[in-house]
Amino acid sequence: MPIILPTPVHANVNTQQTNIRALSEKGVYWYERFRFDLAVQSFNKILLIEPTNASALRWQGLIDLARGDVQAANVWLGKLQLVHGNNPFSIELQQAIALASDKRQQFAELRYIADSEQVPANLPQRLRQLLPQPPLGEAAVQIYRLMNRTPEGRSYAREQVAELARQYPDDRRYRTLLAELGGAGASTLAQTPTPGAAQPPRRPANTNRTKPAPAALAQPTTPEVATPPPAEPEVPTAPVLSDFEQGQQLADNAQKQIDQGNKTEAARLLQNAVDLNPSYPWFRYDLATLLDDQGDAGSKQAARRVMDEGLALDKGQEMRFAAALLAARQDRGNDAIELIDAVPRENWTEGMTALAKRVQYGQYLDGLRAQERNGDFNALANSIGTTPKWRAEPEVQALEQNLQRKRQVRLRMSYENAIIDGDEGVSRIDSDEIPLQLDLPLDFERTLFLRADTLNANSGRVNPATASNFAKLGTTLPTDPAIASDRLDQNYKGHVVGVGVQTEQYRVDLGTTVGDYPVNDWVGGVQWRTSLGEGSLRLEVARRMVNGSVLSTTGAIDPLTGERWGGARRNGVSAVYYQAFNPTLDFVGIARANLITGKNIPDNTEYNLQGIVGKTVFQRPGHEVEIGASLFLWSFEKNLRFYTFGQGGYYSPQAFGSLTFPITWTGNMNGWSWQAQARVGASESREDDTALYPLNPELAAAAAAQGNPTLQIGGPGGGTSTGLRLALERQVLKNFVVGGYFEIDRSEGYNPDRLQLYLKYSFGDFFELSVPPEGVAPYSRF
């Protein structure tokens, strides 16, 4: 009689665990494809075999979350915690629920800023603070993908995901995510076999498809219920595999190649699987997504062709759904909707419903973001307000919050000191300015701003004995009793006030100087911006103050006669064009034409052209270094840079050209932003001879009678120049920013120093940190 050995108990246990792994693979597969109905079936079967299986309980909760049922997910979490306590599966589900409920708004804001043009350097830190424990599972996938938006976050995310992949080798999500993040150990981990794990088929038994399943699928390759071993040993025979089973093996091998980074080989294996099963949608879908992930236009077109060929063979429900999933990946939302709309609504699966909602919401969100990019904030507010269907979505809430911040009243204020060396009482200037701007939003687009700047312009006290080149002092004796002592001080105090309205597209303002200035006059302008393809253009028509000396800025008083002159104003047009050739190379072009007028000074015309090229040579999280080159050409009709009566007191060469090379380091980190710039350059210039009393030959004759010059001889000029600028800004509170900058220039005959300290405050909940730091420009330099 043959000897019958007892069946070991652990054999049944191993078979049961193999079945559970196979069912889990099926469930995850369908979960990733929005087929929550099929995913639930797989995890329900696991719970029939092992009612306390922690992984299956976790997945049931995640499925309910994907369906939008937070309450049901919490029920699964309660079961998990009751049986298993606070184990990793419980933590994973708890974190996923938190991101979908109480942390939803906060996480939505972080996702929104991660998609912005200027991703803040502290994004990884804010993501790490989102949950009390390091993220696991679905929360880890979402959070570490966002961390990948910054180089610093990418490095941290790689380390954390690599550790998760080592701790949980059965969980393919971590290996896939590590490969996506470019982790150094991704390939090695992908090749590491799971201890004691069988390789189950990647495709589940085709029990719920709308088209007939291949015959081979009626018998699953991995049994779901353990069967006793045969009473007598049997001679093994080589299995005969169906086309589908061969395709499944090819798809499994392709996944291994993908995990190892061998995408070309994976594509070949998947193409073979498609050739064996041309009407099976999911081998096609896997091949199409692999091609689509390559990113280039040719590969994306090839991916679409794979699914189009499948639709030509089979227009069944699942082929349409697979093709619609690819269309959604490729941002072809209308195509995706058209594909599933051909399926009767009563036959729609949960996945189809979820896909339709996702596509419709994506299209709606794209429209909102386009309005935001274009500065159409009133239209954006109307779009959000009239579509309550999406009002509770996190991204919409984040957009709405940013909109509401545009309605916040804001205050900007600074103190600035500027010094230009020169002759006391004549060409020297020591000015103190306190710019103050109050922003009062009129709606989501228009902001009314009020300016009330204090400007104290000090030149010092004129010495008649040494200042024959000032006002009319050169026409008389320094001891002339008509020279009023109280008019020798050329120090003036007053204000520059104004009002304006600005949007993302335009700015209009009107203001004037008021106070004890010798010359008070109005200023203002209209500025308009528009996009030109990849570039932008800003045009302006304006009347502005001419800085450079007390005489040109505020005007001056003649100590001899009390007459006033100066107070120069630029009246003209300007155009600024910006073009980014690529993320590291850009160009700025500037053109200006002005008529300069003032009290008792000749009119003068001014033209200048400037071209600036910048090249980023170093980038890392929170740091950017740029080198540049600036060519500046400048010309005035008249030379009016002197200080005798009728002169303007502003530098006005007849020809000027300079070439400057700046190097700039810009950074931001942990609530700080900064910019440091050093520059060197060289210039050439030419000035014409100029009459010191250009409007009055009689004054010139009187000066000649005193033996004083009446003509300033011009000639060539120029030389080398250097400059340094340091700026720093700090986010003190969420709605309060402080900062400052210091700037010096050194060149032949021109040595200005400028220091500014400033604060910016919102009467709401937010005032953004500026990168690079942005001070408060005085109204006198608008």
SVG drawing of the C-alpha trace seen along z (x, -y; Angstrom):
<svg xmlns="http://www.w3.org/2000/svg" viewBox="-30 -146 68 148">
<polyline fill="none" stroke="black" stroke-width="0.4" points="0.0,0.0 1.3,-3.4 2.3,-5.4 0.1,-8.5 1.9,-11.3 -0.1,-13.7 -0.6,-17.1 1.4,-19.8 -0.8,-22.5 1.5,-25.3 0.8,-24.2 -2.8,-25.4 -1.6,-28.6 0.8,-29.3 -1.8,-28.7 -4.2,-31.0 -1.6,-33.8 -0.8,-33.3 -4.5,-33.7 -4.7,-36.9 -1.7,-38.4 -3.2,-37.6 -6.6,-39.2 -4.8,-42.2 -2.9,-42.7 -6.2,-42.6 -7.8,-45.1 -5.0,-47.6 -5.0,-47.2 -8.6,-48.1 -8.4,-50.8 -5.7,-52.6 -8.1,-52.5 -11.1,-53.9 -12.9,-50.5 -13.9,-50.7 -16.6,-48.2 -14.1,-45.5 -11.6,-46.6 -14.2,-46.2 -15.0,-42.7 -11.3,-41.7 -10.9,-43.1 -14.3,-41.6 -13.0,-38.2 -9.9,-38.7 -12.0,-39.6 -14.1,-36.4 -10.8,-34.4 -9.3,-36.5 -11.9,-38.9 -9.3,-40.9 -6.8,-41.4 -5.4,-44.8 -4.4,-45.6 -7.8,-44.8 -9.5,-46.9 -7.2,-49.8 -7.9,-49.5 -11.7,-49.4 -11.4,-52.7 -9.2,-54.2 -11.8,-53.1 -14.6,-54.9 -12.4,-58.0 -11.9,-57.9 -15.7,-57.7 -15.9,-60.8 -17.4,-59.1 -15.3,-60.2 -17.9,-58.9 -17.7,-55.3 -13.9,-55.5 -13.9,-56.4 -16.0,-53.3 -13.3,-51.1 -10.7,-53.1 -12.6,-52.2 -12.5,-48.5 -8.8,-48.7 -8.0,-50.4 -10.2,-48.1 -8.4,-45.0 -4.9,-46.2 -4.5,-49.4 -2.4,-52.1 -0.5,-50.0 0.9,-51.4 -2.2,-50.5 -4.3,-52.4 -2.0,-55.4 -2.1,-55.4 -5.9,-55.4 -6.1,-58.0 -3.7,-60.3 -5.6,-59.9 -8.8,-60.8 -7.2,-63.8 -6.1,-65.1 -9.6,-64.6 -11.3,-66.3 -9.8,-68.5 -6.5,-69.0 -8.2,-69.4 -8.1,-73.1 -4.5,-73.4 -3.4,-70.7 -5.2,-72.3 -3.4,-75.5 0.0,-73.7 -1.0,-71.9 -2.0,-75.3 1.3,-77.0 3.2,-74.0 1.7,-74.6 2.5,-78.3 5.3,-79.9 7.3,-80.8 7.3,-77.7 8.3,-78.9 11.4,-77.3 9.7,-76.5 7.2,-74.2 8.9,-71.0 8.9,-72.3 5.2,-73.2 4.3,-69.8 6.3,-68.1 4.3,-70.0 1.0,-69.0 0.7,-65.7 1.8,-64.8 3.6,-61.7 5.6,-61.0 3.2,-60.2 2.5,-56.6 0.7,-55.1 -1.6,-57.4 -0.6,-60.4 3.1,-59.7 2.5,-59.5 0.6,-62.8 2.9,-64.7 6.2,-63.5 5.1,-64.2 4.5,-67.8 7.9,-67.9 9.4,-67.0 8.6,-70.5 11.8,-71.9 15.3,-70.4 15.6,-70.4 12.3,-68.7 13.2,-66.2 16.2,-65.1 14.3,-64.7 11.4,-62.9 13.8,-60.4 15.3,-59.5 11.9,-59.0 10.4,-57.0 13.5,-54.8 13.2,-54.0 9.4,-53.3 10.2,-51.0 12.7,-49.1 10.3,-48.9 7.3,-47.8 8.7,-45.7 5.2,-44.3 3.9,-47.8 4.6,-48.6 3.5,-52.2 6.7,-53.1 8.9,-51.6 6.9,-53.2 7.1,-56.6 10.8,-56.2 11.4,-55.6 9.3,-58.7 11.4,-60.7 14.6,-59.4 15.8,-57.8 19.2,-56.2 18.0,-52.9 14.8,-52.7 16.1,-50.0 17.7,-47.9 14.5,-48.0 12.4,-47.1 14.5,-44.0 14.4,-42.8 12.0,-39.8 9.3,-40.0 10.0,-37.4 7.7,-34.4 5.5,-36.1 4.2,-34.4 3.9,-36.4 0.1,-36.7 -1.4,-37.8 -1.6,-41.5 -5.1,-41.2 -8.0,-40.0 -10.5,-37.3 -12.6,-39.1 -15.9,-38.5 -17.5,-41.9 -16.6,-43.0 -19.1,-44.0 -17.6,-41.9 -17.2,-38.1 -14.0,-37.0 -11.5,-34.7 -12.1,-31.1 -8.8,-30.9 -10.1,-33.5 -12.9,-31.2 -10.2,-29.4 -8.0,-31.9 -4.4,-31.1 -4.2,-31.5 -6.9,-29.7 -8.9,-31.9 -9.9,-28.9 -7.4,-26.4 -7.9,-22.8 -6.5,-19.7 -3.5,-18.0 -4.2,-14.9 -4.3,-11.6 -1.7,-10.2 1.2,-11.9 0.7,-12.9 3.2,-13.2 3.4,-17.0 2.7,-18.1 3.8,-21.3 0.9,-23.8 -0.6,-25.1 -1.0,-28.8 -3.7,-30.8 -2.9,-34.0 -4.3,-35.9 -2.1,-34.1 0.9,-34.6 0.0,-38.3 -0.4,-38.5 3.1,-37.0 4.5,-39.5 2.7,-42.4 4.1,-41.2 7.6,-41.1 7.1,-44.5 6.3,-45.9 9.5,-44.5 11.4,-46.2 9.7,-49.5 10.6,-49.2 14.2,-48.7 14.1,-51.6 14.2,-49.5 11.3,-51.2 12.3,-50.2 12.3,-46.6 9.0,-47.0 7.4,-48.6 8.5,-45.6 7.0,-43.1 3.7,-45.1 3.6,-45.3 3.9,-41.5 1.0,-41.2 -1.1,-43.5 -0.3,-41.5 -1.5,-38.4 -4.6,-40.0 -5.4,-42.9 -9.0,-43.4 -8.0,-43.4 -8.0,-47.1 -5.7,-46.9 -2.6,-45.6 -3.1,-48.5 -3.6,-51.0 -0.4,-49.9 1.5,-50.3 -0.1,-53.6 0.7,-55.1 4.3,-53.9 4.6,-55.7 2.8,-58.8 5.1,-59.1 8.0,-59.7 6.7,-63.2 7.7,-64.1 5.1,-64.8 6.0,-61.7 5.6,-59.3 2.3,-60.9 1.0,-60.6 2.1,-56.9 0.2,-56.3 -3.0,-57.7 -2.6,-55.6 -2.3,-52.4 -5.8,-53.1 -7.3,-54.3 -6.3,-51.0 -8.0,-49.2 -11.2,-51.2 -11.1,-50.2 -11.2,-46.6 -13.5,-46.8 -15.8,-49.7 -16.9,-48.0 -17.4,-49.6 -14.0,-48.7 -12.0,-49.7 -13.8,-53.1 -13.0,-53.5 -9.3,-52.7 -9.1,-55.1 -10.9,-57.8 -8.4,-57.3 -5.5,-58.0 -7.4,-61.0 -7.7,-62.4 -4.0,-61.9 -3.2,-63.8 -5.5,-66.7 -8.0,-65.8 -10.9,-66.2 -13.5,-66.5 -12.3,-63.3 -12.5,-61.5 -16.1,-62.6 -17.1,-61.8 -15.7,-58.2 -17.6,-57.4 -20.8,-59.3 -21.2,-56.6 -21.9,-54.1 -25.4,-54.2 -25.5,-55.9 -27.2,-52.9 -24.0,-50.9 -21.6,-53.4 -19.2,-52.0 -18.1,-54.1 -14.8,-54.6 -16.5,-56.1 -18.5,-58.4 -15.4,-59.4 -13.5,-60.0 -16.3,-62.2 -16.4,-64.2 -12.6,-64.6 -12.4,-65.7 -15.3,-68.2 -13.8,-69.6 -10.3,-69.8 -11.8,-71.7 -13.6,-74.0 -10.4,-74.5 -8.4,-75.2 -10.8,-78.0 -10.5,-79.5 -6.7,-79.4 -6.7,-81.0 -8.8,-83.9 -6.4,-84.2 -3.3,-84.2 -5.0,-86.9 -5.8,-89.0 -9.6,-88.7 -10.3,-88.5 -13.8,-89.9 -14.7,-87.2 -13.0,-84.6 -15.1,-85.6 -18.2,-85.4 -17.2,-82.0 -16.7,-80.6 -19.8,-82.2 -22.1,-80.9 -21.0,-77.3 -21.8,-75.9 -21.3,-72.4 -17.5,-72.8 -17.5,-75.3 -16.4,-72.9 -13.4,-71.5 -10.1,-72.3 -8.5,-74.0 -11.5,-76.2 -11.4,-77.1 -7.7,-78.0 -8.5,-80.2 -11.3,-81.9 -9.1,-82.5 -6.5,-84.2 -9.3,-86.3 -10.5,-87.4 -6.9,-88.5 -7.1,-90.9 -9.9,-92.7 -7.6,-93.3 -6.5,-96.8 -2.7,-97.1 -0.2,-99.6 3.3,-100.2 5.7,-102.6 9.5,-103.2 12.2,-105.6 14.8,-106.4 18.0,-108.5 20.0,-109.4 23.2,-111.3 25.1,-112.7 28.3,-114.5 28.8,-118.0 29.3,-121.6 27.6,-122.7 24.3,-124.6 24.8,-124.0 25.2,-120.4 25.2,-118.5 21.9,-116.6 21.0,-114.9 17.4,-113.8 15.1,-112.1 11.9,-110.5 9.1,-108.7 6.9,-107.0 3.5,-106.0 1.0,-104.1 -2.4,-102.8 -4.1,-100.3 -7.9,-100.3 -9.3,-97.5 -12.4,-98.6 -13.2,-95.1 -11.1,-91.9 -9.2,-93.7 -9.0,-97.4 -7.2,-99.0 -7.4,-102.6 -4.0,-103.7 -3.3,-106.9 0.2,-108.3 1.4,-110.7 5.2,-110.9 7.3,-113.2 10.3,-114.6 13.0,-116.7 15.6,-117.8 18.7,-119.4 21.6,-120.9 23.1,-122.9 24.0,-126.6 25.4,-128.6 28.7,-130.4 28.5,-133.5 32.3,-133.8 32.8,-130.4 29.5,-129.8 29.5,-132.2 28.2,-129.3 24.9,-129.3 21.8,-131.3 22.7,-134.9 25.5,-135.2 28.0,-135.3 26.6,-138.6 27.4,-140.6 29.9,-140.9 29.8,-138.2 29.4,-141.1 26.4,-142.6 23.9,-143.6 21.1,-142.5 22.0,-138.9 19.5,-137.8 21.0,-135.6 17.8,-133.6 17.8,-132.6 21.3,-131.1 19.9,-127.9 18.8,-125.6 16.9,-123.1 13.2,-122.4 10.5,-120.3 7.2,-119.2 5.2,-116.3 4.5,-114.5 0.9,-113.4 -1.2,-111.5 -4.0,-109.1 -4.3,-106.4 -6.0,-103.2 -4.2,-100.1 -4.9,-96.6 -2.8,-93.8 -3.0,-95.4 -2.9,-99.2 -2.1,-102.0 -3.3,-105.6 -2.2,-108.2 -2.2,-111.9 -0.3,-113.8 1.5,-117.0 4.2,-118.4 3.1,-120.5 5.0,-122.4 7.8,-125.0 9.3,-123.8 10.4,-126.7 8.6,-125.0 5.4,-123.0 4.0,-121.2 1.9,-118.2 3.0,-114.7 1.1,-111.6 0.9,-109.0 -0.9,-106.2 0.8,-102.8 -0.5,-99.7 0.8,-96.2 0.1,-93.4 1.4,-89.9 3.1,-89.3 3.4,-85.5 6.2,-84.5 7.1,-88.1 5.4,-91.2 5.2,-94.9 4.7,-97.8 3.8,-101.2 3.6,-104.5 2.8,-108.1 3.8,-110.1 5.0,-113.4 7.5,-112.7 10.0,-114.5 13.7,-114.7 15.9,-113.6 19.6,-114.3 19.8,-117.6 17.7,-119.8 17.4,-122.2 16.0,-119.7 13.8,-117.9 12.2,-120.8 13.6,-123.9 15.8,-126.5 15.6,-130.2 18.1,-132.8 19.6,-134.4 20.1,-137.6 16.7,-138.3 14.4,-135.6 13.4,-134.3 12.7,-130.6 13.8,-128.2 14.2,-124.5 11.7,-121.9 12.3,-119.9 9.6,-117.5 10.0,-114.7 7.0,-114.6 7.2,-111.6 6.6,-108.1 8.4,-104.8 8.2,-101.2 9.6,-98.2 9.8,-94.8 10.6,-91.6 11.3,-88.2 12.3,-84.9 14.1,-82.8 14.2,-79.9 14.1,-79.4 17.8,-80.6 18.0,-83.3 16.0,-86.5 16.1,-90.0 14.8,-93.4 14.6,-96.2 13.7,-99.8 13.1,-102.9 12.2,-106.4 11.6,-109.8 10.9,-112.9 10.5,-116.6 11.9,-118.1 10.3,-121.3 10.6,-123.5 10.3,-126.9 12.7,-129.5 14.7,-126.8 14.9,-125.9 12.9,-123.0 15.1,-120.0 14.6,-116.7 15.9,-113.4 16.2,-109.9 17.6,-106.7 17.8,-103.0 18.8,-100.1 19.2,-96.4 19.8,-94.0 20.6,-90.3 20.5,-88.0 21.8,-84.4 21.2,-82.2 24.4,-80.3 23.5,-78.6 20.3,-77.3 19.5,-75.3 16.6,-75.4 16.2,-79.0 19.3,-80.3 19.8,-81.7 22.9,-83.4 22.6,-85.5 25.2,-87.3 24.2,-90.0 25.2,-92.6 23.6,-96.0 24.1,-98.4 22.8,-102.0 22.6,-104.8 21.5,-108.3 21.3,-111.7 20.0,-115.2 19.5,-118.2 21.0,-120.7 23.5,-120.5 21.7,-121.9 23.5,-120.2 24.8,-123.3 23.3,-125.5 23.3,-129.1 20.0,-130.8 18.3,-129.1 20.3,-125.8 18.4,-122.6 20.8,-120.9 20.4,-117.5 23.0,-115.5 22.3,-115.9 25.1,-114.8 24.7,-115.1 26.0,-111.6 26.5,-108.9 27.1,-105.1 27.8,-102.6 28.4,-98.9 27.8,-97.3 28.2,-93.7 26.2,-92.9 26.3,-89.6 23.2,-89.0 22.5,-86.5 18.8,-86.1 17.6,-83.8 14.8,-83.0 14.6,-80.6 12.7,-80.2 10.7,-83.4 13.7,-85.4 14.4,-86.8 17.5,-88.6 19.4,-89.9 23.0,-91.0 24.3,-92.6 27.8,-93.8 28.5,-95.5 31.3,-96.9 31.2,-98.9 32.7,-101.5 31.3,-104.6 32.1,-107.2 30.3,-110.6 30.4,-113.9 29.0,-117.3 28.5,-120.4 29.6,-123.9 26.7,-125.5 25.8,-129.1 25.6,-129.5 22.7,-131.9 20.9,-130.3 17.8,-132.4 19.2,-135.9 22.2,-137.4 22.0,-140.4 22.9,-138.1 25.8,-136.7 27.0,-140.2 26.8,-141.1 28.7,-138.0 31.4,-138.8 31.7,-142.3 32.5,-140.6 35.1,-138.5 33.1,-135.3 32.7,-132.7 29.6,-132.8 30.3,-129.6 30.9,-126.1 33.2,-124.3 32.1,-120.7 34.1,-117.9 34.6,-114.1 34.2,-112.2 33.7,-108.7 35.6,-106.1 35.0,-103.0 32.2,-102.5 31.4,-100.1 28.2,-99.5 26.9,-97.4 23.3,-96.7 22.2,-94.6 18.6,-94.0 16.9,-91.9 13.3,-91.1 11.7,-89.2 8.2,-87.7 7.7,-88.7 4.0,-87.6 1.7,-86.1 0.4,-89.6 3.5,-91.7 6.8,-92.0 9.8,-94.2 12.9,-94.8 15.6,-97.2 18.3,-97.8 21.6,-99.7 23.0,-100.9 26.1,-102.7 27.4,-103.8 30.9,-105.0 31.8,-106.6 33.5,-109.7 31.6,-112.7 28.7,-110.6 28.8,-108.9 25.3,-108.4 24.5,-106.4 20.9,-105.2 19.5,-103.4 15.9,-102.4 14.0,-100.6 10.5,-99.5 7.4,-97.7 4.4,-96.2 1.3,-95.3 -2.1,-93.8 -5.2,-94.5 -6.3,-90.9 -4.5,-87.6 -1.7,-87.7 1.1,-89.8 3.4,-87.8 7.1,-87.8 8.7,-89.4 11.5,-87.5 13.6,-89.4 12.9,-92.0 10.8,-94.8 10.9,-98.1 8.5,-101.1 9.5,-103.3 9.1,-107.0 6.4,-108.8 9.2,-111.2 10.7,-108.2 7.6,-106.6"/>
</svg>
